[in-house]
């Protein structure tokens, strides 16, 4: 599962972010494995 967004701050400048969550549906040996990943950044174009 995941989602993200981007927002324009100025004509040439924007901010973006996204996040995901991962989970195992069928774990071998009864171990639980979950993961979280997130990214945040700035974008400038000229």
C-alpha positions as a LaTeX table, in Angstrom:
\begin{tabular}{lrrr}
\hline
Residue & $x$ (\AA) & $y$ (\AA) & $z$ (\AA) \\
\hline
Unk1 & 0.00 & 0.00 & 0.00 \\
Unk2 & 1.27 & 3.49 & $-0.67$ \\
Unk3 & 0.54 & 7.01 & $-1.67$ \\
Unk4 & 2.12 & 10.33 & $-2.35$ \\
Unk5 & 1.63 & 13.94 & $-3.25$ \\
Unk6 & 3.32 & 16.77 & $-5.10$ \\
Unk7 & 2.76 & 20.47 & $-4.60$ \\
Unk8 & 3.89 & 23.39 & $-6.73$ \\
Unk9 & 5.39 & 26.13 & $-4.55$ \\
Unk10 & 6.47 & 28.52 & $-7.32$ \\
Unk11 & 6.71 & 28.50 & $-11.12$ \\
Unk12 & 9.91 & 26.40 & $-11.13$ \\
Unk13 & 9.86 & 24.85 & $-7.66$ \\
Unk14 & 7.84 & 21.94 & $-6.24$ \\
Unk15 & 7.85 & 19.60 & $-3.26$ \\
Unk16 & 6.99 & 15.91 & $-3.37$ \\
Unk17 & 6.64 & 13.02 & $-0.95$ \\
Unk18 & 5.47 & 9.43 & $-0.94$ \\
Unk19 & 5.22 & 6.61 & 1.54 \\
Unk20 & 4.63 & 2.87 & 1.28 \\
Unk21 & 3.90 & 0.12 & 3.76 \\
Unk22 & 4.71 & $-3.51$ & 2.95 \\
Unk23 & 3.52 & $-6.59$ & 4.79 \\
Unk24 & 3.80 & $-10.31$ & 4.28 \\
Unk25 & 0.63 & $-12.32$ & 3.69 \\
Unk26 & 2.09 & $-15.77$ & 4.27 \\
Unk27 & 5.18 & $-15.80$ & 6.46 \\
Unk28 & 7.50 & $-18.81$ & 6.43 \\
Unk29 & 8.57 & $-20.07$ & 9.84 \\
Unk30 & 6.11 & $-17.77$ & 11.64 \\
Unk31 & 8.29 & $-14.69$ & 11.28 \\
Unk32 & 6.66 & $-11.30$ & 10.85 \\
Unk33 & 8.14 & $-9.04$ & 8.15 \\
Unk34 & 6.81 & $-5.54$ & 7.65 \\
Unk35 & 8.45 & $-2.57$ & 5.98 \\
Unk36 & 7.98 & 1.17 & 5.70 \\
Unk37 & 9.55 & 3.36 & 3.02 \\
Unk38 & 9.25 & 7.14 & 2.66 \\
Unk39 & 10.70 & 9.72 & 0.27 \\
Unk40 & 10.62 & 13.51 & 0.48 \\
Unk41 & 12.19 & 15.82 & $-2.05$ \\
Unk42 & 12.48 & 19.18 & $-3.76$ \\
Unk43 & 12.29 & 19.66 & $-7.51$ \\
Unk44 & 13.59 & 22.70 & $-9.37$ \\
Unk45 & 13.31 & 23.15 & $-13.14$ \\
Unk46 & 14.85 & 25.86 & $-15.32$ \\
\hline
\end{tabular}
